[in-house]
Amino acid sequence: MKARKHILLIILAQLVLAGIIAGLVIHFREPAKPAKDDEQTAGAEIVLEEAEEQDSDDILASIFVASDYQYQEGWKEPADTLEGILDAVNAGDKRIDTAIFCGDYSNKHGLWDYQISPESSIEEIRDIFSAKSPKTNQDDILFIQGNHDALTESITESGLHEFSDYLVYVLNCQNDFPWSQGKTAGCLDKTERSAEKMKACFDKLIAAGEKRPIIIATHVPLHYSARTSSRHSTGDNLYSSLIFDVVNSAADSLDIIYLFGHNHSKGWDCYMGGSTVFKTIGDTILIPEFEKNSANTDIYTEEILRFTYLNAGYIGYYMNCGPSEVQNGTLESYKAADDTLTGAICEITPNEIILTRYSENGIHQISGDGEGNPYKGGIDAELIGSEFYNISKESPVHIRRKS
């Protein structure tokens, strides 16, 4: 009896094993003649792979940047220029998620230092975006204060602003980083406080392992120019080393773009490449040295950039002379090699930051070759060596992200 049961169990086990093997054979043979559903699944897998590859290069954010929305005699209305540039951006199939404007929304001769309300110009800019770029998120547009602008309600608050794929740190002109630093009382204290606040913010971001790029949006540049020197009276951005040291140190860990306007006035820094100033990681930048009681300086240090330094692009005007030369008809004698009015697109992808400058005619060089300035008989000649002049670089520029 026990022998029969043993034989039956062996037979049963063999039958089960044979069934499993048959099932496996059938399973492995099926792909040779796929059913309709299997074909659809295979196609879906291919599409998914393509989508994942595309996602890795997706543009996470696309930001239009510009500055100095000012009218000057002999130039087009800023509104017309902005419309033309946005038309060129649209023709290039670039999307604009939002925008950053780096100050100076109006200008009157003899008036500066926060005396003019920017509200009507800001409203005009918003109307242009509504017409030319209706998908732009108006709520996220940032308006930075310039030295011609009153600190009104439309000016973006100073400090850090967080977005999904990037951060913006705002330095307004009046209370954070003024322009005529050597000439105006209290500017050193303001710049020192701003540098301390910025350092505390960046230290926290670094400690938290922040990976999003940071755009520092301001009006005043960092580099040494004739406006900083004893050849002129303003002591412009005399204390910029305080800001530069914080930014350059933080850029060891963070992806940073320093975005500015302002330095077109009188063309005193024409050697930086006219209206299209750009320097990036590894380039040399000249930073002013200062003493507490001096109104200007003729001394600078050569620093190696660890971040990207970009003039946002002038919308209103650019000239290498003063208003008197415009009025007496000698403007043409001071024309720069490149005085094109431009804006720029900053695109953020998972791996890169892509910068493309646009004029009304389409893509424009990101920076031009430096040149001397004939203003006032060449008053600024040989202020710095030509080895420090900006060099011509084409758009777009691809900057590899740290993470």
JOVEN-V386906 format. One record per backbone hydrogen bond with DSSP energy under -0.5 kcal/mol. CO is the residue of the C=O (numbers start at 0). NH is the residue of the N-H. If there is no record, write none. Layout:
co=CO nh=NH
co=CO nh=NH
This chain:
co=0 nh=4
co=1 nh=5
co=2 nh=6
co=3 nh=7
co=4 nh=8
co=5 nh=9
co=6 nh=10
co=7 nh=11
co=8 nh=12
co=9 nh=13
co=10 nh=14
co=11 nh=15
co=12 nh=16
co=13 nh=17
co=14 nh=18
co=15 nh=19
co=16 nh=20
co=17 nh=21
co=18 nh=22
co=19 nh=23
co=20 nh=24
co=21 nh=25
co=22 nh=26
co=23 nh=27
co=24 nh=28
co=25 nh=29
co=26 nh=30
co=28 nh=31
co=29 nh=32
co=30 nh=33
co=34 nh=38
co=35 nh=39
co=36 nh=40
co=37 nh=41
co=38 nh=42
co=39 nh=43
co=40 nh=44
co=41 nh=45
co=42 nh=46
co=43 nh=47
co=44 nh=48
co=45 nh=49
co=46 nh=50
co=47 nh=51
co=48 nh=52
co=49 nh=53
co=50 nh=54
co=51 nh=55
co=52 nh=56
co=53 nh=56
co=54 nh=57
co=57 nh=59
co=57 nh=349
co=60 nh=347
co=61 nh=96
co=61 nh=97
co=62 nh=345
co=63 nh=99
co=64 nh=343
co=65 nh=101
co=66 nh=314
co=67 nh=69
co=67 nh=315
co=71 nh=74
co=76 nh=79
co=76 nh=80
co=77 nh=81
co=78 nh=82
co=79 nh=83
co=80 nh=84
co=81 nh=85
co=82 nh=86
co=83 nh=87
co=84 nh=88
co=85 nh=89
co=86 nh=90
co=87 nh=91
co=88 nh=93
co=89 nh=92
co=96 nh=136
co=97 nh=63
co=98 nh=141
co=99 nh=65
co=100 nh=143
co=102 nh=67
co=103 nh=68
co=107 nh=110
co=110 nh=107
co=115 nh=149
co=117 nh=121
co=118 nh=122
co=119 nh=123
co=120 nh=124
co=121 nh=125
co=122 nh=126
co=123 nh=127
co=124 nh=128
co=125 nh=129
co=126 nh=130
co=127 nh=131
co=128 nh=132
co=132 nh=135
co=135 nh=137
co=136 nh=139
co=137 nh=140
co=141 nh=100
co=141 nh=143
co=142 nh=155
co=144 nh=172
co=145 nh=148
co=146 nh=112
co=146 nh=113
co=147 nh=115
co=149 nh=151
co=151 nh=154
co=158 nh=169
co=160 nh=167
co=164 nh=212
co=165 nh=162
co=166 nh=214
co=167 nh=160
co=167 nh=169
co=168 nh=216
co=169 nh=158
co=169 nh=171
co=170 nh=218
co=171 nh=175
co=171 nh=176
co=178 nh=180
co=178 nh=236
co=179 nh=182
co=179 nh=183
co=183 nh=186
co=185 nh=189
co=186 nh=190
co=187 nh=191
co=188 nh=192
co=189 nh=193
co=190 nh=194
co=191 nh=195
co=192 nh=196
co=193 nh=197
co=194 nh=198
co=195 nh=199
co=196 nh=200
co=197 nh=201
co=198 nh=202
co=199 nh=203
co=200 nh=204
co=201 nh=205
co=202 nh=206
co=203 nh=207
co=204 nh=209
co=205 nh=208
co=212 nh=166
co=213 nh=215
co=213 nh=256
co=214 nh=168
co=214 nh=216
co=215 nh=217
co=215 nh=258
co=216 nh=170
co=218 nh=260
co=221 nh=287
co=224 nh=227
co=224 nh=228
co=225 nh=228
co=226 nh=234
co=226 nh=235
co=227 nh=296
co=228 nh=231
co=233 nh=181
co=233 nh=182
co=234 nh=181
co=234 nh=237
co=236 nh=239
co=238 nh=241
co=238 nh=242
co=239 nh=243
co=240 nh=244
co=241 nh=245
co=242 nh=246
co=243 nh=247
co=244 nh=248
co=245 nh=249
co=246 nh=250
co=248 nh=251
co=249 nh=252
co=249 nh=253
co=253 nh=255
co=254 nh=213
co=255 nh=307
co=256 nh=215
co=256 nh=258
co=257 nh=309
co=258 nh=217
co=259 nh=311
co=260 nh=262
co=261 nh=264
co=263 nh=266
co=264 nh=267
co=266 nh=269
co=267 nh=225
co=268 nh=271
co=269 nh=272
co=269 nh=273
co=270 nh=389
co=272 nh=275
co=272 nh=367
co=275 nh=367
co=276 nh=310
co=278 nh=308
co=279 nh=282
co=282 nh=304
co=284 nh=286
co=284 nh=302
co=285 nh=223
co=286 nh=300
co=290 nh=293
co=298 nh=288
co=300 nh=286
co=300 nh=302
co=302 nh=284
co=302 nh=304
co=304 nh=281
co=307 nh=257
co=307 nh=309
co=308 nh=278
co=309 nh=259
co=309 nh=311
co=312 nh=66
co=313 nh=341
co=320 nh=265
co=321 nh=324
co=321 nh=325
co=322 nh=326
co=323 nh=327
co=324 nh=329
co=324 nh=330
co=325 nh=328
co=329 nh=332
co=330 nh=333
co=331 nh=334
co=337 nh=274
co=342 nh=357
co=343 nh=64
co=344 nh=346
co=344 nh=355
co=345 nh=62
co=346 nh=348
co=346 nh=353
co=347 nh=59
co=347 nh=60
co=350 nh=400
co=351 nh=348
co=352 nh=398
co=353 nh=346
co=354 nh=395
co=354 nh=396
co=355 nh=344
co=356 nh=363
co=357 nh=342
co=358 nh=361
co=361 nh=358
co=363 nh=356
co=366 nh=392
co=373 nh=376
co=373 nh=377
co=374 nh=377
co=374 nh=378
co=377 nh=380
co=379 nh=382
co=384 nh=387
co=385 nh=388
co=389 nh=369
co=392 nh=365
co=392 nh=366
co=396 nh=354
co=396 nh=398
co=397 nh=399
co=398 nh=352
